Amino acid sequence: MAFEEVCPDRIDLIHKNYRKLCNLLVDVEEWGQVVIISMLTRYARTQFTSPWKGDALDENSEKAFYDSDSERNQTETKTYIMDPDHRLLLRNTKPLLQSRNTAVVMSVAQLYWHLAPKHEVSVVTKSLVRLLRSHEVQFIVLQNIATMSIQRKGMFEPFMKSFYVRSTDPTHIKTLKLEILTNLANEANISTILREFQTYVKSQDKAFAAATIQAIGRCATNISEVADTCLNGLVLLLSNRDTVVAESVVVIKKLLQTQPSQHSEIIKHMAKLFDNITVPMARASILWLMGEYCEKVPKIAPDVLRKMAKSFTSEEDIVKLQIMNLAAKLYLTNSKQTKLLTQYILNLGKYDQNYDIRDRTRFIRQLIVPSEKGSALNKYARRILLASKPAPVLESAFRRDRFQLGTLSHSLNIKATGYQELSDWPTVAPDTSVRNVEIIEPAGKSKQLKSDKFYSDEEEEKEERSGSEDSSSSGSGSSSSSEESDDESEEESGKSSSESENTSSETEQNSSDSESEPKHNKSKRTSQKKAKKEVSLLDLDD
């Protein structure tokens, strides 16, 4: 923690401690694990090469011996051999996926996402799905899963049922689950997902129902096989309540831009429902479609403009802007029927309270209405107003690749204070020897160890046997010395034969006892015998 606060950029301080930190991860307390994993993630992005360029192989992987030179050259260019220290970090953090602490599991998940080879990232899938049971962290976990599912759908596809929306889920959780289901949609499971979406559209939560319609539009854009089915289903929703109708119109507008020539009937159907739609955004979207494809509905578009001229003053500003655009486009394509209507609408807009509408009115008048002076813009009116427009791209709102997973910046989609960006992978791996640590041994122990074996094994065995015999003889040395001292004392004192026999028997008994007793008792026995003999000598002198 101190390193992260004081000097997070000093990567060189981690070199000598890198392997030690990797090996101690399991024994560190939980919040320490979170900090260390975050630190090692940033460290690994600066010291190892990217494992995403090819199939990752361990350092111990062996190539076939009989491969030809051409095949060997191809494999060398395609394969990637992972650094042992890189593998050490991945191997030692994997057991932490079973941790009770949610933060630890999320830290390991983001480490694997940013550091592991692509085929190994799926290891974290089950652990992340398990975290969804905790309501306290469900929102953060779903945010990270939403980002991960955009790039790698196969990770969470087997657990698709875990992301089905429940009636008890709050709106923000429902929206995230809906986003994940949309990311996981493909040709195989799209029918199941669309059936699930049909239930969500009927929800009483208006925001969630609107998000479901947007999700249907994204599925139709991403999977061309179901585009027509999704579009027909959205048209059927136009008869529902206003919120669903508004979103349906907006999504249909985007879908029609991809295939405008095939859906003139849908535009006619939307024109018929125009009077019943009251949401300003939906009304503006229908007017935009009428103006954009006015040549495909030449009979309906002028009639829609006539109705709009009557209600121009009571419409919302966004609707007024689209009315003027429709009038300008019809003036260029069908001026006989719409010339007077266009002039009337432009006169109304000239005195509108909103300055945006007044400015738009002046611009359109100078653009389409010829004047005596001859405006230069009249020549380019068709190019400006009737230019072909690219179809919109429906993307996920949770694509946040520029932020590290599990961080506050990723959750807010804004760079927070103190956020440290992950560096790009180095093209050439730095020197790996900086992580080598020299083991310094104590001076006394180094003398005892034999660096080079000069003698043969037989000579070593003889030395070991002689050493054991010397130790046994040294253990009985105290008893023999005591016997010699006893003999000298007997000669000097001039004892009687009976007394000498007694003393000799005592010495033999003492010697036998001394041999059987351990070494720490032998010194005590010899001191006791000396004291007894001194007492006996004093008695003899008396």
Secondary structure, DSSP 8 states (H G I E B T S, - for coil): -HHHHH-TT-GGGGTTTHHHHHHHGGGS-HHHHHHHHHHHHHHHHHHS--TTSS-EE-TT----TT--HHHHHHHHHH-EE--HHHHHHHHHHGGGGG-S-HHHHHHHHHHHHHHS-GGGGGGGHHHHHHHTT-TTSHHHHHHHHHHHHHH-GGGTGGGGGGG---TTS-HHHHHHHHHHHHHH--TTTHHHHHHHHHHHHT-S-HHHHHHHHHHHHHHHHH-GGGHHHHHHHHHHGGGS-HHHHHHHHHHHHHHHHHSGGG-HHHHHHHHHTGGG---HHHHHHHHHHHHHTTTTSTTHHHHHHHHHHHTGGGS-HHHHHHHHHHHHHHHHH-HHHHHHHHHHHHHHHHT-S-HHHHHHHHHHHHHHS--SS--GGGGGHHHHHS----------TT--TTS-TTSHHHHHTS--TT--------SS---GGGG-------HHHHHHS-SS--S-HHHHHHHHHHHHHHHHHHHTHHHHHHHHHHHHHHHHHT--HHHHHHHHHHHHHHHHHHHHS-HHHHHHHHHHHHHHHHHHHHHHH-
